[in-house]
Amino acid sequence: MKSVTNDPNITGFVMVEQMKSIDYQARKIKFIGKASDEALDTVLSILDACIY
């Protein structure tokens, strides 16, 4: 597992295989940082395999 960001204060992971829509307002989601380019490329690659 790789870090989602380069910020050591942010932890977590992306569950690409369990996609669903999210109501950002209902869940009171807030922006905390950007994913690294490497993490985003990995996520999009897995998502592409799941969809096609």
Long-range contacts (C-beta under 8 A, 24 or more apart in sequence): 2-38, 2-39, 2-42, 3-36, 3-39, 4-35, 4-36, 4-39, 5-33, 5-34, 5-35, 5-36, 5-39, 6-36, 7-33, 14-39, 14-43, 16-43, 16-46, 16-47, 16-50, 17-46, 17-50, 19-47, 19-50
